[in-house]
Amino acid sequence: MEKIFINGKTNGYSTARCGKTLTAGELIDILQGYDEDVLVYLRNEDGYTYGNITQYDVYSSNDLEY
C-alpha cells in the first residue's frame, strides 16, 4: 500500500529561522493528488526515525500557551 511521507526538518529554534513554508491551501492541493485513505507519516533524519500524525498533532498557534 502506498504511504505519504513528509520530511521533518529542524531549521532553528523559532519559526523566523524556518524560511518559506507551505500554506494550508498548498498542502491541501498536494494531498488532493493522493487517495484519501493513504497513510501520512513524518520522516526525520533521512529515514532514521518516523512519526505518525493524529488529529491531536494539528493545531493553531492561537492554541499554544507562551
Backbone torsions as a table, in degrees:
resi	resn	phi	psi	omega
1	MET	NA	136.7	178.2
2	GLU	-66.3	145.9	175.4
3	LYS	-129.3	154.4	174.0
4	ILE	-107.0	132.2	176.9
5	PHE	-117.4	132.2	173.2
6	ILE	-108.5	117.4	-179.6
7	ASN	-68.0	124.3	175.8
8	GLY	-84.3	142.8	-179.6
9	LYS	-130.9	153.2	171.4
10	THR	-118.6	98.1	-176.4
11	ASN	-92.7	-24.3	-177.9
12	GLY	172.6	-170.6	-177.2
13	TYR	-99.4	9.3	173.9
14	SER	-152.1	160.4	179.7
15	THR	-66.2	-22.6	178.7
16	ALA	-63.4	-21.9	-178.7
17	ARG	-95.3	2.6	-174.3
18	CYS	-85.5	-20.9	-176.5
19	GLY	77.2	-164.1	-177.6
20	LYS	-65.0	139.8	176.7
21	THR	-134.9	162.9	179.4
22	LEU	-69.3	149.6	168.3
23	THR	-84.7	166.2	176.7
24	ALA	-59.1	-41.4	179.6
25	GLY	-62.5	-40.9	178.6
26	GLU	-65.1	-40.5	177.9
27	LEU	-65.6	-42.1	177.2
28	ILE	-60.3	-44.1	178.4
29	ASP	-58.3	-42.7	178.8
30	ILE	-64.2	-46.7	-175.9
31	LEU	-70.2	-23.6	178.7
32	GLN	-64.9	-17.9	178.0
33	GLY	-77.0	-3.2	-178.5
34	TYR	-115.4	156.3	174.0
35	ASP	-61.0	141.7	-175.0
36	GLU	-68.2	-11.6	179.4
37	ASP	-95.7	0.3	-179.6
38	VAL	-70.1	134.5	-179.7
39	LEU	-76.7	145.5	-178.0
40	VAL	-118.7	131.2	-179.6
41	TYR	-130.7	154.0	167.7
42	LEU	-88.4	136.2	179.3
43	ARG	-117.4	120.2	-174.7
44	ASN	-117.3	154.5	173.0
45	GLU	50.9	48.9	179.5
46	ASP	55.0	35.5	177.1
47	GLY	90.4	9.9	177.3
48	TYR	-72.5	-38.1	175.3
49	THR	-133.0	156.1	179.5
50	TYR	-131.7	158.9	177.4
51	GLY	-141.7	147.2	175.6
52	ASN	-89.6	162.4	177.1
53	ILE	-123.6	126.8	176.5
54	THR	-118.6	172.7	179.1
55	GLN	-61.0	-24.3	-179.0
56	TYR	-81.5	-9.3	179.7
57	ASP	-92.3	-7.7	-178.2
58	VAL	-109.8	119.9	-177.6
59	TYR	-154.8	165.4	-179.5
60	SER	-88.9	153.1	174.8
61	SER	-61.7	-23.3	177.5
62	ASN	-66.2	-21.3	-179.4
63	ASP	-86.2	-9.9	-177.5
64	LEU	-85.5	144.3	175.0
65	GLU	-100.5	130.2	179.0
66	TYR	-108.6	NA	NA
